[in-house]
Amino acid sequence: VNWVAEELDGWAYGYVVDEPSKEGYFPQAILSRLKRQPRRHPAGEQCVAADRFVAPEEVGGYLTLSKGDVLRVLFPVEAPFVWAYVCRITPEDPSRQEAGWVPEAMLGEPGELGWDAAGPQGRVGSRLSPSS
């Protein structure tokens, strides 16, 4: 974002991080603050979905996420840290691994949900709600 109007419901001007040639005006209402700084993710890293992401229906190759899904990064995430290719780890059926592209901002740290990389009670792929 290069410029924003003074009004909160006004316009902003900027460009797409991974495609700087795509620039223009857009409503400020679509912007949100970063919860954390984007970062590198090596292939094989295990993380959790920090939030829900709904894959676009009209385009294939993306993966819908629910908050708390356990993910494995399949391809290294490098600057500008926009998209990550991941698979969902399903503890009920480890051979079933759905894969697709998700925004890097969806890759949460295991500690964000109150458990380590092995999951709660050491069970990889388990979910734990913050209230548990």
MARFI-542330 format. One record per residue (C-alpha): x, y, z. Coordinates in pm, 1 decimal. Layout:
<sites>
east; north; up
X; Y; Z $
...
</sites>
This chain:
<sites>
east; north; up
0.0; 0.0; 0.0 $
151.9; 326.7; -112.2 $
-128.6; 568.6; -19.1 $
-456.8; 575.5; 175.9 $
-729.7; 838.0; 193.5 $
-784.1; 1008.0; 527.8 $
-1138.3; 869.5; 555.2 $
-1153.2; 519.0; 704.2 $
-1403.6; 412.8; 439.5 $
-1199.2; 569.9; 159.8 $
-967.6; 433.1; -104.8 $
-610.5; 307.7; -97.4 $
-350.8; 271.5; -371.9 $
-95.9; -7.2; -392.7 $
23.5; -315.2; -576.8 $
10.6; -693.1; -548.4 $
320.4; -809.4; -358.1 $
398.8; -1102.3; -585.2 $
303.4; -910.8; -904.4 $
417.6; -545.6; -871.2 $
295.7; -465.8; -1223.1 $
-61.6; -509.3; -1091.3 $
-128.2; -179.6; -918.8 $
-430.0; 37.0; -863.2 $
-695.4; 169.2; -627.6 $
-898.3; -49.7; -392.3 $
-1127.8; 7.5; -91.4 $
-944.4; 37.1; 241.9 $
-1209.9; -190.5; 391.9 $
-1040.3; -497.5; 238.6 $
-716.1; -430.4; 428.7 $
-630.7; -585.0; 763.4 $
-327.0; -561.4; 989.9 $
-68.8; -837.0; 979.3 $
-85.3; -1068.6; 1280.7 $
283.0; -1155.2; 1233.0 $
561.7; -1082.3; 988.3 $
569.3; -1315.8; 686.8 $
869.1; -1550.0; 692.2 $
1048.2; -1833.8; 517.4 $
913.8; -2185.4; 565.1 $
1139.9; -2476.8; 467.7 $
997.2; -2783.6; 294.4 $
891.8; -3038.5; 555.2 $
803.3; -2781.2; 821.0 $
489.7; -2868.9; 1011.9 $
252.6; -2592.3; 1118.5 $
-113.9; -2526.3; 1187.6 $
-375.4; -2327.1; 1001.0 $
-397.3; -1998.0; 1189.6 $
-737.7; -1917.5; 1042.8 $
-1002.0; -2038.9; 801.1 $
-927.6; -2006.9; 428.8 $
-1181.3; -2089.6; 160.1 $
-1026.0; -2195.7; -169.7 $
-1174.8; -2023.2; -475.2 $
-1421.3; -2256.5; -648.2 $
-1352.3; -2124.3; -997.5 $
-977.0; -2197.6; -982.7 $
-818.1; -2531.4; -895.0 $
-501.5; -2598.8; -698.6 $
-592.3; -2426.4; -372.2 $
-665.2; -2594.9; -39.0 $
-953.8; -2497.3; 190.5 $
-842.3; -2478.2; 554.7 $
-1013.9; -2483.8; 890.6 $
-843.9; -2315.1; 1183.4 $
-625.5; -2573.8; 1356.2 $
-566.7; -2802.1; 1055.3 $
-220.2; -2955.8; 1075.5 $
-15.3; -2878.2; 764.7 $
319.4; -2977.1; 614.6 $
500.7; -2738.3; 381.7 $
578.2; -2924.7; 57.8 $
783.6; -2659.3; -121.7 $
1005.1; -2392.6; 41.9 $
832.0; -2056.9; 92.5 $
1064.7; -1776.4; -17.4 $
1032.3; -1397.3; -41.7 $
794.3; -1228.1; -96.4 $
622.4; -1493.8; 122.7 $
278.9; -1477.5; -42.6 $
174.1; -1837.5; -114.7 $
267.3; -2173.9; 35.7 $
216.2; -2519.6; -116.3 $
109.7; -2746.7; 169.7 $
-65.4; -3072.0; 247.8 $
-312.3; -3130.6; 527.5 $
-206.2; -3409.6; 763.0 $
-508.5; -3621.4; 852.0 $
-442.7; -3832.3; 1162.9 $
-739.4; -4062.4; 1092.4 $
-591.3; -4160.6; 754.0 $
-222.5; -4058.7; 713.0 $
-220.1; -4189.5; 353.8 $
-486.4; -3930.7; 259.7 $
-307.0; -3601.0; 212.8 $
-488.3; -3320.4; 37.3 $
-247.1; -3063.1; -106.8 $
-279.9; -2714.6; -249.2 $
-183.7; -2348.4; -232.5 $
-273.2; -2135.3; 70.5 $
-178.1; -1781.1; 173.0 $
143.5; -1774.9; 378.8 $
-48.0; -1571.6; 637.7 $
-250.5; -1888.1; 714.4 $
59.5; -2075.8; 835.5 $
47.3; -2041.5; 1210.6 $
306.7; -2152.8; 1458.0 $
209.2; -2464.4; 1657.4 $
230.3; -2264.4; 1981.3 $
-43.9; -2029.7; 1860.4 $
-302.3; -2297.4; 1936.2 $
-153.2; -2403.4; 2264.9 $
45.8; -2710.4; 2156.2 $
384.4; -2797.5; 2014.9 $
470.9; -2937.7; 1670.5 $
379.4; -3290.7; 1785.4 $
27.3; -3175.4; 1872.5 $
-152.6; -3198.3; 2205.9 $
-45.3; -3497.8; 2413.0 $
213.3; -3573.3; 2141.3 $
-40.6; -3682.1; 1880.2 $
56.2; -3539.0; 1540.9 $
-242.8; -3396.4; 1361.6 $
-467.8; -3353.4; 1663.1 $
-663.7; -3035.9; 1702.2 $
-691.6; -2834.9; 2018.2 $
-920.9; -2538.8; 2056.7 $
-780.9; -2240.5; 2246.4 $
-1044.2; -2293.9; 2516.4 $
-934.0; -2654.4; 2583.8 $
</sites>
